């Protein structure tokens, strides 16, 4: 093997490993330090500032115990019922989502199979773009999160950085934006409604009277009591 070819192979591998080390160190730091703005927040804020240079995302960090158990149960019931059991990826859910999306007719709603940990991996480091390369990186970060953090810490960070509307991030900002109360005081119906908004937060922020939103909220309320919290 020529020296030039060796460098051609070594350099990409070295860059890849350096990037993974960066992610690993960041996650290790966040085990007991709270993240500031995530990559997803920065991307969305930049998009908002194209229309209004003064636009800023809204997010207020609160500790795990300062978030209503109603919201915790509702989010798990709606987004990741097996959160307490899986190791970061729910392969069965991903397979079902893939099969559904392969069979779906044009215009039907696409089902996702991402766990809470996968969603957090994307929010912390990655853009909203869709590609196999980005998905692969998401899986690597997901397993890093599960290796370095316990479920409660993963869930605490997720609840503080998840998108709940146009420029609205985290449980506290969401509770104040929609109900003018702190996240600790969210009732069961309010929490269920916020949880249902998570897959399409900007849409439901603009369409709060959606019949699907109301119907799905009722379903999640019925499932909340069986949700296992970390």
N, C-alpha and C positions, 0 to 999 in steps of 0.2 A: 504494500500500500504506500502510495506516494505521500510525501510530507504535506502537500497541498490538500490531498483528499482527507488526510487525518484531521487537519484543521477545519475542513469543511464539515466534518462530522462532530468534532469536539466542541466547536463554538456554539452551535444550536443547543447541544446537550447542556453545556455550561450555563447558557442563558436560561434555559428551562429550569435547571436546578436552583439558580439564583432567585428566580421569580417564586418558586415554591418555598424557598427559605424565607423570603420576605413575607409571604402569607403566613407561614408557620410562626414567625417571630411576632407578627401583629396579633395573631390569635392568642398566643401565649401571654402577651401583654394585656389583652382584654379579659383574661381570666379573672383579674381583680381590678381592672381599670375600665371605666365606661368609654365606649367609642364616641367620637364627636360625629361629624357628618359622614355618612357612608358614601360610597361611590355612586350609588343610585340616587341619593339626595343631591349630590353635586351635579349629576347629569340633568336631573329634573329642574334644579334651580337655574342652571345655565339656559335650559329651554324656556323657562318662564321669563328670564331676563332679556331674551331676544325681543319680547313684546313690551316688557316693563323693566328697565335697568335697575329699578329699586326693589324689585320683587325678591322675597326671601321665603324659604320654606319655614314652616312652623313645626317645632319639635321641642318638647320639654321632658327631660329624663326624670323618671320616678323609679324608686326601688320596687322590687318584686312585691313586697307586702303592701305597697301603696296602690296596687292595681286590684280592682274588684275581682274576687273569685268567679263572679258571673262572667266576666270577660274572658278569663283564663279558660273556663269550661267551654264557653261558646266557641272560642277560637279553635280549641282542640277538636270539638265536635264537628265543626265546619271544615277545618283545613287538614287535620291529620289525626284521625281517631286512634291510630296506633303509635302516637308519638312516644309514649313511655316505654314501648316495647322494642321498636326497631333500632338499628344501629346507625341511623342517619338516612338510609334509603329504604323505602318500602317498595321492593321490587315487584310484589304482587299488584300493588296499586298502579305502578308504572306500566305494567303489562296490560292491565285492564284499560287504562287510559289510551295506550297505544292502539289496542284492538278497536276501541270505540272510535277513535279518530280516523282509523283506516276505513271504517265502515260508514262514517258520517256522510251525509249528503251536504252538498255545497250550501253554506249559509247557516248550518246548524252550529250550536255552541261547541267549541273544542274543550275536551276534558283534560285537566292537568293531573299529573301524578306526583308532583313535587311535595316532599315533606316540609315541615316547618324548618328543619335544619338546612335543607336545600335552598329554601327561600331566603333564609338568613345569609347563606353563603353568597348568593347572588346579590342581595342587597348591600352587603358589606364591601364587596370587592369588584363586582362585575357590572356591565351595562345591561340594558334591557334588550339587547340584540339577541337573535336566535341563531345558533349555529352548533354543529356537532363539536367544534373546538371549544366553544364557550361552555357547552354542557359537560364536556370532559373535565374542564377546569373546575366547574361547579362541583362535580363529584369528588374531586381531590380535596377541595376546601371543606366540603361536607364532612369527610372522614377526619380531617384535621380538627374540626370543631368538636366532633364527637369524642375524639381521642383526648383532647386537652380540657374540655369543659364537661361539667355534669349537665343533666337535662334541665335542671332549674335555671342555671346560668344561661344556657342557650335560649330558653324560653323568655327569660327576663330581657335579654338583649333584643330578641325578635319583637316582643311587645312594645319596645321603645323605639324601634326603627321601621316597623312595617308601615306601608303607605295606606292611609285611610281616606284620601281625597286629594283634590288639587292642591299640592303643596302642604298637605297635612300628614305628619309622620309621628307615629307613636301613640300609645293609648291615651296619655294625658292631653295632648293637643287635640286628638279626635273627640274625646269626651267634652272638652270645652268648646270645640268648634260646632258640634252637632247638638249638644244638650246644655251647655253652659254650666257644667258641673265637673269636679275632679274625677279622675278615673276610678278612685276608690269608692265613689258613690253610684257607679253604674248599676242599674237594676237589670233583671234578667232579660226583659224584652229589649232594652237599649243595647245591652251587650250582644245579644244575638243578632241584632240588626247591624251593628258594627262589624261583627265577624263575617256576616254574609257579604258585606261590601268588599272584603279583602281581594277577591279575584279581579274585580273591576272597579276599584275605588273612585277613579275620576268620573266614570260613567254614572255611578250611583250617587256621587256627590251632586251631579247635575240633574239626576232623575230620581229624586227621593220618594216619589209616589209610585215607583215601579211595582206592578202587581207581582212580579217574580220576587222582588225584594221582600214584600209583605208575606208571601206564601212560604218562602224559604226560611224567613225568620221564625215562623211558627214551627217548622220542622226542627230547626236547631234548638229551639226552646225545649222541645220534647226529648232531645238527645243529651242535653247539657248535664243532667244528673248522673249519667253513666260515664261521663268523661273523666279519665284518670289524670290527675294533676301531678307534676313532678315535685 
